[in-house]
Amino acid sequence: MKKWKRFFPDRSQIETLGTLKAGAYFIDPSANPEWASVYFPTKSGGWVALTWNYFDIEFKFETYGISIEPVQRAPATLVEAGSIGEFEQIDFYAKTEWTRPTVLGEVPSHFEQIIEAAGRLDQVPADAISVGTSLYAVVFRSVGGDSDVMICIDDDERFSLKAMTGPQRIMATLQGCDVFNSVELLSWEPPV
């Protein structure tokens, strides 16, 4: 394997999520797309945004992930998009993307002989050329587990996040991801 990059928030960014208060979260309908960022008020009166981002793994190969950003002043055009209840835990889901050489006959001979794939860490093949692991979803685990809320990359809408509820829907979306708590996320390093 040539290179493996990790694109995770740092400690201070992760810690800001612990300052969020239960209640409404917001999007900016004047942004394009309006779900590029999801804004959460903090207990101290500030704001934190989960923002769609792209990261270069190498030339012409990038991955999409979530950035966590403290916001000094929220846009005046915010509208309520949903709410989170009291939560007892935040889970972080990572998705890994990689390139690998093709096997003979896998693609036409006049195509570049490289395949891009995505999945969990244990699915990365030994012959992977470039690998990137990024934050794909944040799940706010409610007290009692009956009203979890997930903010994740929207694979169907370019440059956008989405919110999701319902344990079956959340788990179906996250099948190709690895789950971390905050300590695990901060300490994880690529195996290369």
C-alpha positions as CSV (number, residue, x, y, z in Angstrom):
1,M,0.0,0.0,0.0
2,K,1.4,3.3,-1.0
3,K,-0.5,5.8,1.2
4,W,-3.3,5.9,3.7
5,K,-4.7,9.2,4.9
6,R,-7.1,9.9,7.8
7,F,-9.5,12.8,7.7
8,F,-11.0,13.1,11.2
9,P,-11.8,16.1,13.3
10,D,-9.2,17.0,16.0
11,R,-9.8,16.8,19.8
12,S,-11.1,20.4,20.2
13,Q,-13.6,19.9,17.4
14,I,-14.8,16.6,18.8
15,E,-15.1,18.1,22.3
16,T,-17.4,20.9,20.9
17,L,-20.0,18.3,20.2
18,G,-20.2,17.6,23.9
19,T,-21.4,21.3,24.4
20,L,-24.5,20.9,22.2
21,K,-27.8,21.2,23.8
22,A,-30.9,19.1,23.1
23,G,-33.4,20.8,20.8
24,A,-33.6,22.1,17.3
25,Y,-30.8,22.0,14.6
26,F,-30.8,24.2,11.6
27,I,-29.8,24.5,7.9
28,D,-29.3,27.6,5.8
29,P,-31.7,27.7,2.9
30,S,-29.7,30.5,1.3
31,A,-26.7,28.2,1.0
32,N,-26.2,26.1,-2.1
33,P,-26.9,23.3,-1.3
34,E,-28.9,24.2,1.8
35,W,-27.7,21.0,3.6
36,A,-24.0,21.8,3.1
37,S,-23.9,22.5,6.8
38,V,-26.1,21.6,9.8
39,Y,-26.0,24.1,12.7
40,F,-26.4,23.2,16.3
41,P,-26.7,25.7,19.2
42,T,-24.4,25.0,22.2
43,K,-25.2,25.3,25.9
44,S,-23.0,28.4,26.1
45,G,-24.9,30.3,23.4
46,G,-22.5,29.6,20.5
47,W,-22.9,27.4,17.4
48,V,-21.3,24.3,16.0
49,A,-21.6,23.3,12.3
50,L,-21.3,19.8,10.8
51,T,-20.2,20.6,7.3
52,W,-19.8,18.5,4.1
53,N,-16.2,18.5,2.9
54,Y,-14.0,16.8,0.4
55,F,-10.4,15.7,1.0
56,D,-7.7,14.9,-1.5
57,I,-6.2,11.4,-1.0
58,E,-4.1,11.9,-4.1
59,F,-4.3,13.6,-7.5
60,K,-7.8,12.9,-9.0
61,F,-8.9,10.7,-6.0
62,E,-10.8,12.4,-3.2
63,T,-13.2,11.3,-0.5
64,Y,-16.1,13.1,1.1
65,G,-16.5,13.6,4.8
66,I,-17.8,15.7,7.6
67,S,-15.9,18.5,9.3
68,I,-16.9,19.9,12.7
69,E,-16.5,23.6,12.9
70,P,-17.2,26.1,15.8
71,V,-19.2,29.0,14.3
72,Q,-18.7,32.5,15.8
73,R,-22.0,33.8,14.4
74,A,-24.7,31.7,12.7
75,P,-26.2,32.9,9.4
76,A,-29.3,35.0,9.9
77,T,-31.2,32.9,7.4
78,L,-31.2,29.6,9.4
79,V,-34.3,27.6,9.5
80,E,-35.1,24.6,11.8
81,A,-34.5,21.3,10.1
82,G,-35.2,18.9,13.0
83,S,-34.3,18.3,16.6
84,I,-32.3,16.1,18.8
85,G,-33.5,14.9,22.2
86,E,-31.4,14.5,25.3
87,F,-28.5,12.3,24.2
88,E,-26.2,10.1,26.3
89,Q,-23.6,9.2,23.6
90,I,-22.3,10.3,20.3
91,D,-21.1,7.7,17.8
92,F,-18.8,8.5,14.9
93,Y,-19.0,6.4,11.7
94,A,-16.1,6.4,9.3
95,K,-16.0,5.2,5.7
96,T,-12.9,4.2,3.9
97,E,-12.3,4.6,0.2
98,W,-9.4,3.1,-1.8
99,T,-8.0,2.4,-5.2
100,R,-6.6,-0.9,-6.3
101,P,-5.2,-2.4,-9.4
102,T,-7.7,-4.2,-11.6
103,V,-7.5,-7.9,-12.3
104,L,-7.1,-9.0,-15.9
105,G,-10.4,-8.4,-17.8
106,E,-12.1,-6.5,-15.0
107,V,-12.3,-3.3,-17.2
108,P,-11.6,-2.8,-20.9
109,S,-8.0,-2.6,-21.8
110,H,-8.2,1.0,-23.0
111,F,-9.5,2.1,-19.5
112,E,-7.2,3.1,-16.6
113,Q,-6.4,-0.1,-14.8
114,I,-7.4,1.1,-11.4
115,I,-10.7,0.5,-9.5
116,E,-12.1,2.7,-6.7
117,A,-14.0,1.1,-3.9
118,A,-15.4,1.9,-0.5
119,G,-16.3,0.1,2.7
120,R,-15.1,-0.8,6.2
121,L,-11.5,-1.0,7.3
122,D,-11.5,-4.8,7.2
123,Q,-12.5,-4.7,3.5
124,V,-9.4,-2.7,2.4
125,P,-7.4,-5.2,0.2
126,A,-3.7,-5.8,0.7
127,D,-3.0,-4.5,-2.9
128,A,-4.7,-1.1,-2.3
129,I,-2.7,1.7,-3.8
130,S,-4.2,4.7,-2.0
131,V,-6.6,4.8,0.9
132,G,-8.5,7.5,2.7
133,T,-10.7,7.2,5.9
134,S,-13.1,10.1,6.7
135,L,-15.9,10.9,9.1
136,Y,-19.1,9.8,7.3
137,A,-21.8,10.2,10.0
138,V,-22.4,11.4,13.5
139,V,-25.2,9.7,15.5
140,F,-26.6,11.3,18.6
141,R,-27.7,8.3,20.8
142,S,-30.8,9.4,22.7
143,V,-31.4,8.5,26.4
144,G,-33.3,5.2,26.1
145,G,-32.3,4.7,22.4
146,D,-35.7,5.4,20.9
147,S,-35.0,8.7,19.2
148,D,-31.5,8.6,17.8
149,V,-30.6,11.2,15.1
150,M,-27.9,10.8,12.5
151,I,-26.3,13.5,10.4
152,C,-24.4,11.9,7.5
153,I,-23.1,12.4,4.0
154,D,-25.9,12.4,1.5
155,D,-24.6,10.0,-1.2
156,D,-27.5,11.0,-3.5
157,E,-27.2,14.8,-3.3
158,R,-23.9,16.4,-4.2
159,F,-22.0,18.5,-1.6
160,S,-24.7,17.8,0.9
161,L,-25.5,16.3,4.3
162,K,-28.8,14.8,5.4
163,A,-30.5,13.9,8.7
164,M,-32.0,10.5,9.4
165,T,-34.0,8.9,12.3
166,G,-35.2,5.4,12.9
167,P,-32.9,2.6,14.1
168,Q,-33.4,0.4,11.0
169,R,-32.8,3.2,8.5
170,I,-29.7,4.4,10.4
171,M,-28.2,1.0,10.6
172,A,-28.9,0.2,6.9
173,T,-27.1,3.4,5.9
174,L,-24.1,2.6,8.1
175,Q,-23.5,-1.0,7.0
176,G,-20.4,-0.1,5.1
177,C,-18.9,2.0,8.0
178,D,-16.8,1.5,11.1
179,V,-18.1,2.9,14.4
180,F,-15.9,4.7,16.9
181,N,-16.5,6.5,20.2
182,S,-14.7,9.8,20.6
183,V,-11.6,8.3,22.3
184,E,-11.2,5.6,19.6
185,L,-11.7,8.2,16.8
186,L,-9.0,10.5,18.2
187,S,-6.5,7.7,18.8
188,W,-7.0,5.8,15.5
189,E,-4.2,5.9,13.1
190,P,-3.9,4.2,9.6
191,P,-2.2,0.8,9.8
192,V,0.5,1.8,7.3
